[in-house]
């Protein structure tokens, strides 16, 4: 009887993951803690971005400003697959708690930084922790809640994303103005502490102790490859010309490192990224779709606030609020798709429709010009948001349903990684397209003076823009409208690939539904729903 009482919380949560039963109160508390951790990871860059001018004013080091973001992004991307694998090998709970602690340490140290060099280093520490936050949240949800039941919670996760995107700039500005920029980092500490205590007290998962040696060589090669790719997208066209020796060298280094990584992963007994998961047709397809969604979504959304501020005259704060149509559509549609998936077990139709809506939304946004009203752009954004709502959580759902329970961590981290890399490439490539078009339009309208005006990266802040003569201001507004037109048009073209890929998905039964209770379906697309019976932690 004593053993039964000790194992009850873990048994209750594990049973939920396997049978799809009603969620116990402890699982709902864990989900609340996980949403706080997800909010931390999503809010950070948006809050810090608002505080950056103040930070530079106090610490100096304007020439190293971009590294405050780059160090965080690099560390997050490079560590994501490693956190996922460590969770599979040594248990999700301990690894997740470690990532929270590391993130909080990085936040505290960043708040105490005395110069730009220290801040960049501490942001890297923070990024290492952030890499484990997102993949940890997704993998733990994958452990606790079967795919068939997970749709009930899609609206919650979409809501967190909406709060982060809208609230980030608002919270960042308020904190910086009233408490000082250091509190843009310190604000993470109380929120993180709440998540830490709740996860420690309530989360109970099987304890794992892998005897296999960690794939250090594979992890190092993957880190070098990811770092090279992120640096190419960060530096290409800004710090260095795309055809420069530095960018070409990084490309060669990345290709060689990833090539060697593939060779190593074929030979080690416990690869950091098992290649066999990509043999699953559905997993390979949703990974491609996730990459393309990240490419067009992050790439396109980077330029929406710029269009709103420059062409439509919105303030920096209001431009965040003007994204509400897109974010509300995403949240409502995600909630609807999740409920229908839970009730029917059907999900392929949402990926197909989502791909079509994203393509349509981007095509509509490409029609915007200097005469487009905020209402019209809001309707276009709502179409894009609806497409994102159908796809964002559904692709993760399919990815997790396509791997065995023992590979839940690497499955979740791979889906997250490819979306992140896709976003990095989208921002870089669309940035190059935007800059070229802005420069060309400025030269076409006001000649050499336009070239000189837009030569500093094609973007003018609202204060500088307000000081320009009307002729220059009008030319720049038309140039930005032309730049965003080409960005959204190319985004629509690229998103067609994801729309086409969605048609090839198989409607494999979701774990936790009636079809998966008797036996494992043939073909390997629906892995056995078994988790190790072990001591709970």
N, C-alpha and C positions, 0 to 999 in steps of 0.2 A: 504493500500500500504506500509506503514511504517513497519507493522508487517512482510509483505512478504520479504522486503529487509533485515530485521534483521535475518530472519531464513534461508536466501538463502544458506549460506555455509553449514550449518548442513543439510538442506534439500537436497542439491546437493549430499553431501557425503552419507547420509542415503539412498537416492534414488538409488545411485550407488550400495550400498550393497544389496538392495532388487531386483533390476531389472537387474543388470549385464550390465548396459550401459557403454558407453565410459567413461574412467576415466577423470574427470576434472583436470585442472592444480593444484588446491589446494590439491587434493589427491596425485598427483605425488610428490609435495613438502613434504607432510606429510610422504610419503614412504621414501624419501631421509633422512629425520630426523630419521625415525625409523631404517633405515639401519645403521646410525651413532651410535644409541643407542645399536643395536645388535653388532656392531663392538667393542664398549667399553667392553661389557660383555665377548666377545670371546677373545679379545686381552689381557685382564688384566693378567691372570695367565701365559700366555706365555711370556709376557714382564718381569713380575716379576720373573719368574723362571730363566731367564738369569741373572738377577741382584742378585740372592740370595748369591752367593759366596762373592760378594763385601759387601752386607748388613751384613753378618755374620762377615766379617773382621772388620767392623766399630762398630757394635752394640754388638758383642759377642753373647753368648747364643746359641752355636752350638747345645746343647742338646735339645733346643726347636725349632729347625729349621722347623721340619715337621708341627708344629702347625701354622706356617705362612700360609701354604696352607690349612691345615685341618680346621682352624677357618673360612676361607672364604668359603670352600666347604660346611661345616656344615650349616652356616648361609644361604647360597644360597638355599640348598636343603630343609631345614626346613621352609623357608619363602615362597617358590614358590607357594604352594597351597593356602596359606593365602592371598597373593597378588591377585591371581586369583579370589578368593571369594570376596574380598573387591572391586575389579573392577566391579563385577556383582552387588553388593549391592549399591555402592555409585558413580558409574560412572567411566568409564575407564580413562578419561583424567586426572582428579585430582589425582587419585591413581598412574598413570604412572609418572606424573610430580614429585610426592612425592618420588618415587623410584629413579628417576634420581638425585634429590637433595641429597637424603641419600647416594647414591653411590659417588657423588662428595664430600660430607662432609667426608666420609670415606677415599677417595683418598687423600684429602688435609691433613687430620690428619695423615694418614700413612706416607706421605712424611715428616711430621714434627716429627715423632717418635724419641725419644731419647734413647730408650732401646728396647730389644726384647719383653718384656711384653707389652709395649705400642703398638708396631707394631702389635702384635697378636690381641689385643683388637680392634684396629682401622680396621684391616683387617676383623674382624667379622662385624663391622658396614658397611664396603664396601660390604661384602657378602650379608647382608640384602637388600641393594639396588639392587645388581645384581640379586637377586631372582625375583624382580619385573620388571627388564629390559626385560628379554627374554619373560616371560609370557605376559607382557604388549604389546610388539611388536606383538606377535602372535595373541593376542586377539583383538587388534585394527585393524590389517589387516583383521581378521575375521569379524569385524563389518563393515569395509569400503568396502571390496571387496568380492563378493559372491564366493563360491567355484568354480563355473564353470569358472569364469574369473581369478581366482588367479594363475592359471598355468602360465600366462604371466610373473609373477614376481618371479617364482621359481629360474630361473637362477641368478637373482639379489641376492637372499638370499644365494644360493650356492656360488656365487662369494665372498660374504662377509666372509663366512667361510673359503674359500681358502686363501683370503688375510690375515686373522687372523692367520691361521696355518703356512703360509710361512713367512709372514711379522713380526709376533710376535718375534721370536728369533732374526731376523735381526735388528728390531727396538730396542729391549731390549738391545742387545749388543752395538749398536751405542750410545744409550742414556747413558748407564752406563759408557762407555769409555770416552765420550766427555762432558757430562753434570753432571754426578754423579747419583747414584742409586735413589736419591730422585725424580728425574725427571721421573723415570719409573712410579711414581704415579701422579706427577703433570701434565703429558702429557694428562691425562684424563680430566683435567679442561677445556681447550679451546674447545675440542671436545664435551664434555658434555654441555657446555654453548651454543654452536651452536644448538645442538639438543633441548635443553630446550627452547630457544627463538623461534625456528621454530615450535615446537609442540604447544607452548602457542599461537602463532599468527595465525596459520593456521588450527589446528585440531578443529573441531566442532562436538561434539557427543551429543546425548540426555543426559540431566541431570537427575540423579537419586537420590532419597532420601528415602532409605529403612527405614521403621518404625520398622522392626524386630530387635530384640536384636542379637548382634554378638554371635556366638557359641564359647565362650571363652574356655569352658571345652574341646570341640572337638579339637580346635586349639592347646591347651596345650598337649593333649594326642597324637595328630598326630606329634607334634614337638618332643616329647620324643621318639616316635617310630622311626621316621626318623633319629634322632640323634643317637639312639642306633645302627641302621643298618649301618650308615656311619662310626661310630667309630669301629664297628666290622670289616668292610672292610679296615679301615685305620690301625688299630692296630694288626689285626690278622696276625700272622706269622712274625711280625716285632718287635713291642714293647712287645707283649705277645704271648705265644704259643697258637695255636688254641684251645687246650684243657685246657687252664688256667682258673682259677676261674673268672678272669676279663672278658674274652671273653664270657664264658658261662653265666655269670651274665648279661652282656649286651644283650645277646640273649634272656634270660628269660624276662628281662625288656622290650625289644622291642616287644616280643610276647604279653605280658600282656597289654602293653600300646595300641597296635594296636587292640587287642581284645576288650578292654574297649571302644576304639574309635568307633568301629563298632556298639557296643551297644548304645552309646550315639547318633550317627548319625541317628539311626532308630527312635529316640524319639523327637529330637529337630525340631522346625518348619523351621529353616533356617540353615541346616547343612553346615559346612565349605567345605565338600566334599560330595555332594549328591550321595547316593549310587544308585539311580535310573538310573544314566547315564550308569552304568555298566550292566544294564539289556538289553541295546541295543547291539545286537550281533556284529555289525561292530565296535562299540566303544571298546568293551571288547577285540576283536581280534586285533585291531591295537594297543591297549595298551600293549598286550602281545608281539606283533611283535616289538613295540618300545623298550620295555625292553630288548628283545633279541638282537636287533640291537645295542643298547647302550652297552650291555654286550660284544658282539664280536668285535664291532668297536673300542670302547675306549680301551678295554683290549688288542686287537691285535696291535693297532696303537702305544701303549706305547712302544712296543718292536721293531718296525720297525727302528726307529732312532738308537737304540742300536745295531742292527744287521749291519746297514750301517756303523756305526762308528768303531765297533770292528772287524767285519769280512771283510767288504769291504774297510776299511781305509778312510772313509769320515770324514771331519771335522764336528764339531758341527753345524757350519753355513751351510755348504753344505748339511748336512743331511736333513735340512728343504727344500732346493731346490730339493733334490732328491725325495721328496714326490710329486713333480709337476705332474707326470703322473697320479697318483691317483686323485689328486685334480682337474686337468683339465678335466679328464674323468667324474668326479662327476658333475662338473659345466655344461659341454656340454650336458650330458645325462639328467640332471635335467631340463635344458632349453627345450630340445626336448620333454621330458615327459609332461612338463607343457603346451607347445603349443598344443600338441596332445589332452591333456585332455580338454583344453579350446575349441578346435574345434569340438571334438567328444563327450565329456562328459564321455568318458571311462577312467577308472583308475585301475580296478582290475588287468588287464594284467601287469601293471607296477610293482605292488606289488609282483606278482608271479615271473615275470622275475627278478626283483631286488633281491628277496630272493634266486633264483637259482644262480645268478651271484655272490652274496656275498659268498655263499657256495663254488662255483667253485673257486673264487679268493682266499679264505682262504686255500682251498685244494692245489692250485698251490703254494701259498707262503710257505706251509709246505714242499715243495720239495726243498727249497733253502738250500744250504750247503756252505762250504768254497770256492767252485769253481764257485759259481753262479756269473755271470757278472751283472753289474749295468743295462745293457740293459734288460736282462732277468727278473730281479726283477722289473724293471720299467713296463714291459708288465704285469706281475702278479698283480702289484699294480693297473694298469689301469683297469683290470677286476674287482677288488674289488671296485675301485672308481665308476665304472659304476653301480654296484649293489647299492652302497650307494646313487648315484644320482637318481635312480629310487625310492628309499624308503624314504629318509630323509624328503622331503617336502610332498610327497604323503600321508604318514601316518598321518601327522598333518592335511592335507586337509580332509582326511576321518574322523578323530576324530572330527573336527569342524563341518563337515557336519552332524554328527550323534547326535549332541546335539541341543537343542533349543537355540535361540539367547540369552535368558536370562541366559543360562548356558555357554556362550562362554568362560568366564574367567576360570571357574573350568574345563571345557573340555580341554582348552589349557594348563592349569597348570598341570593337571593330566598326559597328554601326555608327557609334559616336565619332570615332576617329575619321572615317571617310566623309562624314558630313562636315566636320571641322576643316579638313583639308580642302574639300570642295568649296567651302566658304572663303578660305584663304585665296584660292585661285580665282574665285569669282570677283572678290574685291580688287585683286591685282589687275586682272584682265579687263574688267569693266572700267576700272580706274584709268587704264591706258586708253581705252576707247573714248571715255569721257573727256580726258585731257586733250587728246588729239582733236576732237570735234569742237571743243570750246576754243582752242587756239585758232583753228581754221575759220570758225565763224567770226571771231573777233577781228582777224586780219581781213576777212571779206567785207566787214562792215565799216571799220575805221582804219584799215591799213596798218602801218608799222606801229602806230601808237597802241593798237589792240594787241599786237604781238608782245610788246613790252609789258603791257598791263597784265596779261594772262600768263606770263612766262614763269611766275613763281609757283607753279603747281596747279594752275587753272582755277584756284579757289580763293575768293576774297571773303573775309569775314564781314558780317552785316555793318559794323561800324565803319570799316574802310569803304564799303560800297555806298554808304549814305553820304560820304564826302565827295563822291565823284560828280562831275558835271552831268546833267540829264542825258546828253548824247552818249556818254560812256556807260552810264548806268543802264540805259535802254539796250545798248549793244551787249552788255554783259548778261542781262536778263535773257535776251534771245539766244545767246551763246550757251547758257546753262540749259535752257529748254531744248536746244538742239542736242546737247550732250546727253541729257537724260533720255531723249527720244531714241538715240542710238543704243544706249545701254539697255533699255527695256525691250527694244526690238530684237537685239541679239539674245537677250534673256529668253524671249519667247521662242526664238529659233532653237536654242539649246534645250529648252524644256520639252520640246517635241520628242527628243530622244527618250526622256523619262516616261512620257505619255505612251510612247510605243512599247517600251520595255514592260510597262504595267500589264499589257494584254497577255504577256507570256507567263504571268504568275499562275501557279496551280492553287486551286481552292482546297488546300490540305486542311483536314479537321483540326480545330484548335484544341490543345490540351485542356482538360477540365470539362469537355463536352461529352455527350453520350457516345460518340463514335470512337473516342480514345480510351474508353474504360475497359473494353474487352481485350484488345490486342493492339500491337504497334502496326500501323498501316505499312503496306509494301512500298518499296522504292526509296526508303531512307529519308523521305521528306518530312515525316512526322516522327521524330525520335521518341524512344521509350520515355515515359514519364516516371522515372524512378530516381530517387535521391537516396544517398547512403544513410543507413540507420546508424547513428553514432551518438556519442555523449553530447549533451547540449551545453551551450555556453551562454 
